[in-house]
Amino acid sequence: MKAFYNLLKPPNHADLYARYLWRLRLREISIRLAQISLLLLLIGGWEVGVRLGWIDPFLFSSPSRIASLFVQMITEGDLFHHIGQTALETLISFLLGTAGGTIIATVIWAFPWLARVLDPYLVILNSMPKVALGPLFIVTMGAGFGSILAMGIAITIIITTLVMYSSFQGVNPDHLKLARAFGATQWDLFRKIIFPSSIPDLIAALKVNVGLAWVGVIVGEFLVSKAGLGYLIIYGFQVFNLTLVLLSLFIVAICATIMYQAVAYLEKRLLRHRWTE
Amino acid sequence: MVASSAIQLDNVSKTYISRHNQVTAIRAVSFCVKPGEFIALVGPSGCGKSTVLSLIAGLLQPDEGEIRLFGEMVKGPSLRTGYMLQHDGLLEWRTVAENIALGLEIRKEINKQRLKQAHALLHELGLGHADQYYPSQLSGGMRQRVALVRTLALEPDILLLDEPFSAIDYQNKLFLEGLLNAILQRNEMTAVLVTHDLEEALAMSDRVFILGGQPGAIQRIIQLPEEIRALKPLEARSHPLFRPLFHELWQEIQQPHSFHKEDIR
């Protein structure tokens, strides 16, 4: 308590810098407090609403029901199996989709003629809702892991190709001119100039793909799977266990946030020294 | 064959062709630069100064005529030339030390000894302490000095400078001019400077080539007197003969030139 009081105690009036820091700190604390209060208010309101009969627990469950289901599923041990399954599928399709898109972009950068040929196909594939390809994946790859991965990759690979290709083309022409004057080959240009200068765009693509890969994998699991968070959502819906649906939703939200934060951390590490022009 | 010229252009023409038009940048340009000589190319925008430089650097191929460096035909970027641009072109993701090694890496000439020489040069230019910094931590003048080290690390015989000092402040510009002048003389390098700054052209070079017209051609050559050439760039600016030369150059550039539009369809 004493430590907390010290944190809030205003410093000496004469020390302008200390007062500035103190005001900044107060602001940070007030924002955090407001965020936590909002969360508690929402959860508390939900729970109280259910207990007082304002909210139908059959449709909207309640925080206590979700929490007890969570504890039950953890003690039974199958929740981690579902989380692991979905997280693995998402991670693999996210990585393959991003890497695949970058490789395709590299190939069409190296062969401009091919880029022109493929241009309309890429535009059409990009405009198309990839989840509509689901039935095709199931008939070609079977109702399982392969189809789910295919969905996750399909949804990320085209947009990555387009973003990376335009990033490769937007490289500072002075850098290219200089490297050419040094006698650089096409391959030198790519690995020393073009790829490194496109890393900020690659990170941006990663950030978008984290979200997209979750969409692909969850939809994939809706269609075919026998395990995973998407499966739990659709199963919970079919047996009208909305507590299970909401629990799975929360877990998806938390896992997706963790992956996004991991990419944000990567961004901070990789782009430490770049300035924005 | 013993070559008496460092750079020799023989009847060189270059036309840029795009879908909508074709523009002849330079027509039938011929000149020689002796080893160790410093020439400046001046003239209005669009007279083909930078085209001449890119041709010498081997970044462009002439449509007609030929270019020789120390007697050898230019067919692509030569190991004997070093090229510097208005923008330093430092790679933001590399440290200063990594940036100055870029040219050596690309030419596969990287070794301990060459890197040591490059670092010695960095020291000489007052940036010895900065080799682990990133470009975003340096000022404009410091960045251009790093770019200079990167070019000189390749030990070129011919230095090609495309307005290298036009984006930095006046004080740094004078400082860098003096530094470059000293390095060129010590290493007996040949240099071609493209600039808009007439004072800079006169203060640094042995001869000033005035390009004009469209397509561009050499309109006149001003030979700097020995008294001025012997001086450092800063001192040259205050020599009594400097002002009259400046006015002469200014008059020459002001003259209207004949325009040839026949190439634009």
Interface residues (C-beta under 8 A of the other chain):
Chain A: N172 D174 H175 K177 L178 A179 R180 A181 F182 G183 A184 D188 K192 I193 P196 S197 I199 H273 R274 W275
Chain B: A57 G58 L59 G76 P77 L79 T81 Y83 L85 H87 G89 L91 E92 W93 L102 G103 E105 I106 R107 Y134 S136 L154 L160
